[in-house]
Amino acid sequence: MGAIEGRKIDGNLSIYLDLLRLAAAVIVFLSHAHVFLLPSIKIGPLGWGREAVAVFFVLSGFVISYVGQVSEKEWRQYLVARLARIMPVALLAIAAIFVADSIGMHANAPYYDFINTGFFTPVSVEAALAYVTFTNQLWFAHAVFGSGEPYWSLGFEVQYYLFYGLFAFSPRPAKPLLLCLWATLAGPKILMYMPLWLMGWLTMKCVIGRPPFRRTSSIAMIIASLVLFLSLKVFADRIATNMYETWSLSQEAINFTYFNLIGVAVVLHLIGVASLLYQAPVLFKKTGPAIKWLAGGSFTLYLVHQPLILMFAALLHPVEEHVPMAAVLLITCFALCLLLAEVAERRKKFFASLIVGLLPVLSRTGGKTPVNVASDIDHTAPSTSQLVRVLEEMQNALDGEEKVGGIHDAPPRERASRA
């Protein structure tokens, strides 16, 4: 689809992807808030947290495929960008879990015993190590550190990042062996939902690899995606469980079918919307910056909200008797998550520079970038000028990722002429 000019995503689609990512995070946030803070409030579709995670997986495959072609074309760039994206927020989440659980348990320890049914597991060194190394979901494991249940999806997503890195950057002769080794270590649970991630990858290929569909076809795809999604919710929602649960082969078959069909609905929606948005005038000129800023905290919101919600619920328990205060605390929780995003998620460039400084091996570029790399010489210890060039290259890689959520305000007629 001609939504990319010079292999850059069109501004309308760019902001829409941010909006979708933000909406998915808010849905997960509200689905947990409904359970623990506002159980008396009916929130309908905003309780579709499981499906929102499937949306995350598709969007993740889309974005990684995009930046892999646009900015992160060399393994060092890819590694630094992934580490700068994931590790600061993951470590922040682990710290937030520990602090919030400590406060909540000090105030009302019996409450945490009451909810110790999957949403809370007493903290342990083993679970913390599994979180830091993202091995919490290998094979049939489901490690939970305190109240950090939403962290489970990182055990899947980081493995998909690793898959892409091996596929894109490993030597051709060793590639099959390395990918087989990765699959053996990851286990069947992670492989079961890899099609969701690959759907995002293939969707990006479709979006940049062919002209936009006609308006009627685009609308038909969007309608089909909504019909498929709602049909799954109506007829299969009650028999499906969470992706990380491994109860039986029959249950796994149901879950596999359910969530991968959710992924198909997301793919149809994205392709249809991308065609329509490409043909539309600039839609988000005024609201785009606000959407991008809010979406820039969606990862933090997703990982940090649960311990804060449980802490507030422990302080208020029983929450049914304090509905107005619970609503205030829910808004406070949302605001805190966005503020915490300033510490880690919105500081990717700083952390990329820090990583390169701490790991000098990542400051030597194996690829040749005309603007940033002026020499083929590979010194054992990089000079200051080399390090500056590499930091600029890493920043360009991160900018490329952020441009998935940026705005390119080309006039509609100019964008149409570049299809």
NORCOR-V554688 format. One record per residue. N is the residue number from 1. PHI is phi in degrees with one decimal (* if undefined). PSI is psi in degrees with one decimal (999 if undefined). Layout:
BEGIN
n = [N	N]
phi = [PHI	PHI]
psi = [PSI	PSI]
END
This chain:
BEGIN
n = [1	2	3	4	5	6	7	8	9	10	11	12	13	14	15	16	17	18	19	20	21	22	23	24	25	26	27	28	29	30	31	32	33	34	35	36	37	38	39	40	41	42	43	44	45	46	47	48	49	50	51	52	53	54	55	56	57	58	59	60	61	62	63	64	65	66	67	68	69	70	71	72	73	74	75	76	77	78	79	80	81	82	83	84	85	86	87	88	89	90	91	92	93	94	95	96	97	98	99	100	101	102	103	104	105	106	107	108	109	110	111	112	113	114	115	116	117	118	119	120	121	122	123	124	125	126	127	128	129	130	131	132	133	134	135	136	137	138	139	140	141	142	143	144	145	146	147	148	149	150	151	152	153	154	155	156	157	158	159	160	161	162	163	164	165	166	167	168	169	170	171	172	173	174	175	176	177	178	179	180	181	182	183	184	185	186	187	188	189	190	191	192	193	194	195	196	197	198	199	200	201	202	203	204	205	206	207	208	209	210	211	212	213	214	215	216	217	218	219	220	221	222	223	224	225	226	227	228	229	230	231	232	233	234	235	236	237	238	239	240	241	242	243	244	245	246	247	248	249	250	251	252	253	254	255	256	257	258	259	260	261	262	263	264	265	266	267	268	269	270	271	272	273	274	275	276	277	278	279	280	281	282	283	284	285	286	287	288	289	290	291	292	293	294	295	296	297	298	299	300	301	302	303	304	305	306	307	308	309	310	311	312	313	314	315	316	317	318	319	320	321	322	323	324	325	326	327	328	329	330	331	332	333	334	335	336	337	338	339	340	341	342	343	344	345	346	347	348	349	350	351	352	353	354	355	356	357	358	359	360	361	362	363	364	365	366	367	368	369	370	371	372	373	374	375	376	377	378	379	380	381	382	383	384	385	386	387	388	389	390	391	392	393	394	395	396	397	398	399	400	401	402	403	404	405	406	407	408	409	410	411	412	413	414	415	416	417	418	419]
phi = [*	-76.4	-76.3	-121.8	-109.9	64.4	62.3	-121.3	-68.8	-59.6	-60.3	-61.1	-66.3	-56.3	-69.3	-63.8	-62.6	-61.8	-63.6	-66.2	-63.3	-63.7	-61.1	-63.1	-65.6	-65.3	-63.8	-62.4	-58.0	-71.7	-65.4	-76.8	-61.8	-61.6	-70.2	-107.9	-110.6	-130.1	-65.9	-84.7	-97.1	-84.8	-115.5	54.0	-59.5	-71.7	-96.5	-89.4	-68.2	-62.2	-67.8	-62.9	-66.2	-60.7	-61.8	-56.5	-62.8	-64.3	-62.7	-62.2	-61.3	-61.1	-68.1	-63.9	-62.3	-66.9	-68.0	-64.7	-93.1	-98.0	-131.1	-100.9	-93.4	-131.2	-61.9	-68.2	-60.4	-62.6	-64.3	-64.0	-63.5	-67.6	-62.1	-66.8	-79.1	-93.0	-63.0	-59.5	-71.1	-63.2	-66.2	-61.0	-63.2	-62.1	-64.6	-64.1	-60.6	-63.2	-67.8	-64.3	-65.7	-63.3	-65.8	-63.0	-71.2	-64.5	-79.8	-158.4	-60.0	-58.4	-62.6	-70.0	-66.5	-67.0	-96.4	-72.9	-132.5	117.2	-88.1	-148.1	-135.6	-50.1	-63.0	-148.5	-63.7	-60.9	-67.3	-62.1	-64.5	-64.0	-68.1	-64.8	-95.1	57.8	-105.9	-72.3	-125.9	-63.4	51.0	-107.6	-74.2	-149.2	-76.9	-128.6	-104.2	59.5	-98.4	-89.0	-56.4	-59.9	-62.9	-55.8	-66.6	-65.9	-62.7	-86.2	-64.9	-64.5	-65.6	-69.6	-59.7	-63.5	-57.0	-62.5	-60.5	-66.0	-66.1	-84.7	-121.1	-75.2	-58.7	-54.9	-63.4	-90.4	-57.0	-58.6	-65.1	-65.4	-68.6	-65.8	-63.7	-59.6	-62.6	-65.1	-74.7	-68.6	92.7	-65.7	-63.7	-69.0	-66.9	-59.4	-106.4	-62.8	-53.7	-59.3	-67.8	-67.0	-60.5	-63.6	-58.9	-68.5	-62.9	-60.8	-60.0	-67.2	-64.3	-100.0	-104.5	-146.5	-65.9	-65.9	-70.9	-64.3	-56.9	-63.7	-66.6	-63.1	-63.7	-62.1	-65.5	-65.0	-63.0	-61.7	-64.5	-68.4	-63.4	-62.9	-62.2	-66.9	-63.9	-62.8	-65.3	-74.7	-100.8	-128.3	-59.2	-75.2	-97.3	-92.1	-117.4	-78.1	-60.9	-81.7	-84.5	-123.7	-93.8	-158.6	-63.0	-65.6	-66.3	-63.8	-64.1	-64.2	-62.6	-57.7	-65.4	-61.8	-73.4	-72.3	-70.8	-58.7	-61.6	-60.1	-61.6	-64.8	-62.6	-58.1	-62.7	-63.9	-67.4	-64.0	-64.7	-59.9	-65.5	-66.0	-67.9	-64.8	-87.3	-94.2	-68.4	-61.4	-103.8	-117.9	-60.7	-88.4	-90.4	-55.4	-59.2	-66.7	-62.0	-63.1	-64.9	-63.7	-65.1	-66.8	-113.3	-68.5	-65.6	-63.5	-56.5	-62.9	-84.5	-102.1	-63.9	-62.2	-61.5	-68.5	-60.7	-67.7	-62.2	-65.0	-65.1	-64.8	-69.1	-96.4	-45.9	-80.1	-68.1	-61.0	-91.4	-136.6	-61.2	-59.1	-66.9	-62.2	-64.9	-62.7	-66.7	-64.6	-64.3	-60.6	-60.8	-60.0	-65.0	-60.8	-62.5	-68.4	-69.1	-64.9	-61.9	-67.1	-78.0	-131.0	-63.0	-91.8	-122.6	-61.7	-64.1	-60.5	-70.3	-62.8	-63.6	-64.1	-62.8	-63.5	-67.9	-79.9	-120.9	-58.2	-60.6	-82.5	-92.9	-102.3	-86.7	-84.3	-90.8	-109.9	-110.7	-52.6	-77.3	-99.2	-115.7	-100.4	-142.8	-88.0	-70.3	-117.1	-74.4	-63.5	-116.2	-66.7	-76.8	-61.7	-65.1	-62.5	-63.0	-62.4	-61.9	-68.7	-61.9	-63.7	-66.2	-63.4	-64.0	-61.7	-63.1	-69.0	-61.6	-61.9	-67.5	-67.2	-69.7	-63.0	-112.3	-97.7	-126.1	-117.6	-90.0	-68.6	-58.1	-55.6	-65.8	-66.9	-65.3	-66.7	-73.0	-98.1	-63.3]
psi = [141.2	30.8	-3.3	127.9	121.7	31.1	35.2	136.5	138.9	147.0	-40.0	-48.9	-37.0	-51.4	-34.3	-38.6	-41.5	-42.6	-39.9	-41.9	-43.3	-44.5	-41.0	-42.0	-41.3	-37.5	-42.9	-44.0	-48.6	-31.3	-37.6	-36.3	-38.1	-39.4	-41.1	-28.0	-38.0	60.5	-20.3	-7.6	124.3	123.5	0.9	-124.2	-22.1	-0.7	13.4	58.6	-39.3	-43.1	-31.9	-34.9	-38.1	-38.1	-42.6	-44.4	-43.0	-45.5	-36.9	-46.7	-38.5	-50.7	-44.1	-39.3	-38.9	-53.5	-27.4	-28.1	-25.4	-45.4	-35.1	69.2	-0.9	146.4	-32.2	-41.2	-46.3	-45.6	-46.2	-42.9	-41.2	-44.3	-42.7	-28.0	-43.4	-51.3	-45.5	-42.0	-38.0	-45.6	-38.6	-42.4	-43.1	-42.5	-42.4	-39.2	-48.1	-45.9	-48.4	-40.9	-38.2	-44.1	-46.8	-42.0	-32.9	-36.8	-36.4	72.7	-38.6	-28.5	-40.5	-29.9	-35.2	-37.4	9.0	64.2	35.4	-28.5	-12.5	133.3	130.9	140.2	147.6	156.4	-39.6	-44.8	-38.1	-43.2	-38.7	-36.5	-46.2	-35.1	-1.3	36.5	17.5	-10.6	13.5	138.0	-116.4	16.7	150.9	73.6	136.0	128.8	107.4	-129.1	21.5	45.1	-43.0	-16.4	-14.6	-36.1	-25.1	-29.6	-25.3	-52.2	-41.8	-33.1	-35.7	-35.1	-43.7	-41.9	-48.2	-41.9	-43.7	-41.8	-41.5	-31.4	-10.9	153.1	141.0	-44.9	-32.4	-9.4	-51.8	-42.1	-43.7	-40.0	-37.7	-39.7	-43.2	-45.9	-38.0	-40.3	-36.1	-43.5	168.6	-32.9	-45.2	-38.1	-31.3	-36.3	8.5	-31.5	-32.8	-46.3	-41.2	-30.5	-41.7	-40.6	-50.8	-31.7	-43.1	-41.1	-40.9	-41.0	-37.1	-6.2	-4.7	160.8	161.3	148.7	159.0	158.0	-43.3	-40.7	-39.6	-45.7	-39.6	-40.0	-41.0	-43.7	-43.1	-38.4	-41.2	-41.0	-44.4	-45.9	-49.3	-35.1	-42.0	-41.4	-38.9	-43.6	-17.9	-7.1	-40.7	-19.3	-8.5	148.1	-163.5	154.4	-33.9	-7.9	132.4	87.9	-49.7	165.2	-39.5	-41.5	-38.7	-38.1	-40.2	-47.3	-43.7	-47.4	-45.4	-54.0	-32.6	-29.7	-33.9	-41.6	-40.5	-41.9	-41.0	-40.8	-48.0	-42.0	-47.0	-43.0	-42.8	-45.9	-40.5	-40.0	-44.7	-43.5	-32.6	-34.1	-3.6	158.7	173.1	122.6	-23.2	29.4	-40.9	-38.1	-14.8	-49.2	-40.2	-42.0	-44.7	-40.9	-45.5	-43.9	-26.4	-9.2	8.9	-34.8	-44.3	-43.9	-44.9	-43.0	-27.9	-19.5	-36.4	-50.2	-34.7	-42.6	-45.1	-35.6	-47.2	-38.2	-37.8	-38.1	-30.6	-18.4	130.6	129.2	-24.0	-22.0	-2.0	51.0	-47.6	-43.8	-36.2	-39.3	-40.8	-44.6	-31.2	-44.2	-40.1	-41.8	-45.5	-45.6	-40.7	-41.7	-41.5	-34.3	-40.6	-26.6	-25.4	-23.5	-34.2	-59.9	-36.6	15.0	36.4	-39.9	-41.5	-45.8	-31.0	-43.3	-40.6	-42.8	-44.1	-37.4	-36.9	-27.1	85.1	-25.9	-26.1	-1.6	-1.4	116.8	129.7	-25.7	166.2	112.9	114.4	-39.7	-41.7	-24.3	113.8	-6.2	150.9	-6.0	133.5	91.0	152.0	-42.8	118.7	142.6	171.0	-41.6	-37.7	-43.6	-39.6	-44.0	-41.3	-38.7	-38.6	-38.4	-42.3	-39.5	-40.0	-38.1	-43.6	-36.4	-37.2	-39.1	-41.5	-27.0	-13.4	-25.8	20.3	-173.2	128.9	105.8	46.7	138.9	149.3	-41.9	-37.0	-42.2	-38.0	-33.9	-15.5	11.5	999]
END
